[in-house]
Amino acid sequence: MIINAVKAQNVLKYAALELENLPEKGIIAISGENESGKSTIGETVCFALFGRTFSLGPDELDKVLRWGEHHCSVSLDFSVDGTAYQLSRFLDQDGNHSARLSKADDIENPIARGVRAVSDRLFEILGYEFDEFVESFYLAQREITTPHPHSVAVKAMAGIAPLEHVASGFEDEIAQFDEMADELAAEIEALRQELDELDLQEGYLAQLEDSKNVMEAEINANKSAVVNLEEAADIYMQNQPQVKRARGKRGSLRFWRFISLVLALVTGGAWFLLAQQPEMAQSQQLLQMLQQKLPSWQDAWIPYIGFAAIGFVVLMLLFWMRSSSHASRAKALEEESRVFIDALEKARAVTPFVPETQDQEQAAASPGQEEAAGDEGEMRLSAVDEPVRPEGSVFASLSSRVEDVVADVAEVRAYVEPEIRWLRKQIESKEEQLRIQAQEVDKERERVRQAARLSEVLDSLEEKMMEIQGKKDKRVKAVELMEGASGFVSSNFNRDIRDLVARTLPVFTHGRYEHLRIDPDLTVKVFSSDKRDFMDLDEVSSGTQRQIMLALRLALSEKLLSRRVQGEQFAFLDEPFAFFDEERTRYALKALTSMSDKLSQIWIVAQVYPQGTDVEFAASLKCSRDLDTLTA
């Protein structure tokens, strides 16, 4: 950046400051007595560029206004790498601050307007900000000291500022990751506590579901037993009277069949003897007996005896057929009625229901007592009005009579009705128990689902925790690498600064001091040929110290020029030769004219310049404490 013109009104000392057609190369010498406004020129340039000065902070801008004035303005024409710009600022006593940046050939169309926008755009053009400026190109009227190694300006010059900026961003992210990890850890711990409070037992749900399924199967079996018992009892009670009648008819028919058989044999034998063997003694005896019993007996009746025998045979066959028919019907009815036996046994196989609250009491009973209670089947429900199951002896007696289909309807009904009432009560009790089990299953399923949800969220949080830890580890590693890179760059920076100082220091000190040692913290030691060792700056004169510090500052400027600045650059040195004698001032002026091709425009403020110097100034500005205007 090269300054071409400076125009200001009511800034600090000057009511009007107009410096135009300034030379782009060489030394611009500013001289004058104390309080003549020499430093005001530098502060005006600083205010024009950055909206503040070295001696006044951002909260003291009202002091920029000349005493008694209500507003001030400044306009700065400058060029960067061949491109000309115009920067203007306005400030009033109410704190209204405006800025405008334009290209010199297009003033009407600014490229940035407003303090913030101009600041951002100016940084892109210049390559540095206020902090770097006052640590390099602008030496305000102050004691020249060693630059602080951790200052923003020095870091920017060294090139480690971007690394530290990124590392700082990573450290902020690491802190955020730690905060996120703490929050996740708290959430994970809370979820684990919830899981512990659920106290979920593995396999307990399956156990409950199995128990519920068993109960459902028992209820269905009991209901089936009741239905089968009712249906079988109805069949038996319908069939038993028919079986009884069929058996009675079968007995009567068998009796008459036997009588018919006897009569058929008697008549048939008599006919055989009388008709076929009349000469036999038995035939004669039979004939005499007939003649005695029947006085009107005639031999012509003998064929009718044969017919009678045939008739009795036919009658016997008819009785046999009818008897067989009734026997078959009775047998069929008996077989059909015997389903009642199976129904009775299945119903009797239903054991009394014991609620879960009574399981332990039942388990405490001796095996012999349990077996006896099961064999006898005499267990009864505790309530007085509960239905009572028929005793085992009644069941055994009824079973044997039903097996023979001799139990009558009243006897069957007397057993079946209380048995069914008892079975239905068992079903009701089991259904109530099933309802309780279903509620427990639903609750346990909800607990399992809740545990699954918690586990899923817990797994997700743990996965996120691992992800965060991985990101944090990467950034920690990146910070370590950047610290190593920063150390390497800083070491190279110190070496480069030492080499740059070594080029200018002999000129400033007229060859008395040539070598410096710059530690990582920018502590400077100078080599003394007389002592043949490096000395602290406290061991040399104040004038030599200022020469060394000026050489170091110019070296920093050179470093910033090579790293961040495009094109040529100006420098403003306010009283750099304070405490210099004339000889040192001559050497310093000579060194400044040849130290750098890029640092081409150098503004130097001094009260007076030594006579007889062979340095030719590009421009000279004379300030006076009696004048509040300066035009050149």
Secondary structure, DSSP 8 states (H G I E B T S, - for coil): -EEEEEEEEEETTEEEEEE-S--SSEEEEEE-STTSSHHHHHHHHHHHHHSS-SSS-GGGGGGGB-TT-SEEEEEEEEEETTEEEEEEEEEETT--EEEEEEETTBTTS-SEESHHHHHHHHHHHHS--HHHHHTTTEE-SS------TTSHHHHHHHT-HHHHHHHHHHHHHHHHHHHHHHHHHHHHHHHHHHHHHHT--TTHHHHHHHHHHHHHHHHHHHHHHHHHHHHHHHHHHHHHHHHHHHHHHHHHHHHHHHHHHHHHHHHHHHHIIIII-TTSHHHHHHHHHHHHH-TT--GGGHHHHHHHHHHHHHHHHHHHHHHHHHHHHHHHHHHHHTHHHHHHHHHHT------GGGHHHHHHS-HHHHHHHHHHT----SSTTS-----HHHHHHHHHHHHTT---HHHHHHHHHHHHHHHHHHHHHHHHHHHHHHHHHHHHHHHHHHHHHHHHHHHHHHHHHHHHHHHHHHHHHHHHHHHHHHHHHHHHHHHHHHHHHHHHHHHHTTTS---EEE-TT--EEEEETTTTEEEEGGGS-HHHHHHHHHHHHHHHHHHHHHHH--S-EEEEEESTTTT--HHHHHHHHHHHHHS-SSEEEEEEEES---TT-----SEEEE--TT-SEEE-
